[in-house]
């Protein structure tokens, strides 16, 4: 992994690239999963050129600062919602990765990225991040899942025989609990509209990134065996929200006890909106919790995932890592 500092690049800089056999375009490079993909790629192969796309290369995001330290990463400002922003991005690219936050406009943005990748004469493989497979459908009760279903259909129809692709379908992200770390943990509570004994196989975004990176660097033969697959990814443990509260208690200083408070779905949505989420998205998130209680958020990672990079990070480890970032107790 290179250590020479790099500066944000422009599309024009791409023509100055040396003869590189592997060029990978990563959309959503400053997000939890996208940044993990960039880090994994840089660590696995210091000779690969990584084009890290972000809406803005300015600001103080830790991911931006870290990527600027990697000599084989080119940070490119790109708005996926604007097709003109993608012109020349794929020149010489051999593979691509796309992940996007859930927002109104996500479908169009990811379709634009897919179209640009397919139109490239050099890009032969694409990895997309989807969502929980069991509720991804055109008639899903969850809006963002309907969006993913539409994007995946577009990918299949557009790629044809020219470009191979794989969709990774993560379970509930551990990073969803950053709302605990920066929100309710100072009050020694975590608040969710779910039975305390309902289980879920949470996944760390970094483990998703590890799988994606290995696919992006894989041989044509391996890519072919993973073509058109939609692969579940879950963490190594099944945990309840009651156990999560206990993990917080164990990780905090002595004398603090964290309790789970079961709220109503309406109260959860209201609090999530107050925290800055749009109402439709808060409602979508709340629809996951009945699935916890129905046992539908406990499922294993696909065998292909286990062969590539078995998820290894536990919720207990994630909590131990994140608890020091939490503000002090309210009292």
QUIWOJO-V533403 format. One record per backbone hydrogen bond with DSSP energy under -1.0 kcal/mol. NH is the residue of the N-H (numbers start at 0). CO is the residue of the C=O. E is the energy in kcal/mol with one decimal. If there is no record, write none. Layout:
# QUIWOJO-V533403
nh = [NH	NH]
co = [CO	CO]
e = [E	E]
This chain:
# QUIWOJO-V533403
nh = [5	8	12	13	14	15	16	23	24	25	26	28	30	34	35	36	37	38	39	40	41	42	43	44	48	49	50	51	52	53	64	65	66	67	68	69	72	73	75	77	81	84	85	88	90	92	93	94	95	96	97	105	108	109	110	111	112	113	114	115	116	117	118	123	125	126	127	128	129	134	135	139	145	146	147	148	149	150	151	152	153	154	155	156	157	158	159	161	162	163	165	166	167	168	170	173	175	176	177	178	179	180	181	183	184	186	187	188	189	191	193	197	199	200	201	202	206	207	208	209	210	211	212	213	214	215	216	217	222	223	224	225	227	228	230	232	234	238	241	243	244	245	246	247	248	249	250	251	255	258	260	267	268	269	270	271	272	273	274	275	276	281	282	283	284	285	286	287	291	292	293	294	295	301	305	306	307	308	317	318	319	320	321	322	324	325	329]
co = [67	74	9	10	11	12	13	48	94	50	96	52	27	30	31	32	33	34	35	36	37	38	39	40	21	71	23	73	25	75	60	61	62	63	65	66	69	49	51	53	78	81	82	85	87	89	22	22	124	24	126	102	104	105	106	107	108	109	110	111	112	113	114	93	163	95	165	97	167	131	132	136	141	142	143	144	145	146	147	148	149	150	151	152	153	154	155	158	158	123	125	228	127	230	232	202	172	173	174	175	176	176	177	178	179	183	184	183	258	260	191	194	238	296	199	171	203	203	204	205	206	207	208	209	210	211	212	214	218	219	220	221	164	225	166	168	200	199	195	239	240	241	242	243	244	245	246	247	252	187	189	263	264	265	266	267	268	269	270	272	271	277	278	279	280	281	282	284	287	288	289	291	290	231	301	302	303	304	313	314	315	316	317	318	321	322	185]
e = [-4.2	-2.7	-1.0	-1.5	-1.1	-1.7	-1.5	-2.8	-2.2	-3.1	-2.9	-2.0	-1.5	-2.5	-1.0	-2.1	-2.1	-2.6	-2.5	-2.7	-2.4	-2.0	-2.6	-2.3	-2.6	-2.8	-2.9	-2.3	-3.1	-2.2	-1.9	-2.4	-2.4	-2.0	-1.1	-1.7	-1.5	-3.3	-2.8	-2.3	-2.2	-1.6	-1.7	-1.4	-1.5	-2.1	-3.2	-1.6	-1.8	-2.5	-2.3	-2.5	-2.3	-2.8	-2.3	-2.3	-1.9	-2.6	-2.9	-2.2	-2.3	-2.8	-2.2	-1.8	-1.6	-2.4	-2.4	-2.0	-3.3	-1.1	-1.4	-1.4	-1.7	-2.0	-2.0	-2.1	-2.1	-2.4	-2.7	-2.0	-2.1	-2.6	-2.4	-2.4	-2.8	-2.6	-1.1	-1.6	-1.1	-2.3	-1.9	-2.7	-2.8	-3.5	-2.1	-2.4	-1.4	-2.3	-1.8	-1.0	-1.0	-1.7	-2.6	-1.0	-2.6	-1.9	-2.5	-1.4	-2.1	-1.5	-1.6	-1.8	-1.9	-2.5	-1.0	-2.3	-1.5	-1.2	-2.4	-1.5	-1.3	-2.4	-2.5	-1.5	-1.8	-2.5	-1.6	-1.0	-2.5	-2.2	-1.6	-1.0	-3.0	-1.5	-2.7	-1.9	-1.1	-2.4	-2.1	-1.9	-1.9	-1.7	-2.4	-2.2	-2.1	-2.4	-1.7	-1.8	-1.5	-2.0	-2.9	-2.1	-2.5	-2.4	-2.4	-2.4	-2.5	-2.1	-1.4	-1.6	-1.9	-2.3	-2.5	-1.9	-2.6	-2.0	-1.1	-1.8	-1.5	-2.0	-1.3	-1.8	-2.5	-2.4	-2.0	-1.7	-1.7	-2.6	-2.2	-2.7	-2.1	-1.8	-2.0	-2.8	-2.2	-1.9	-2.8]
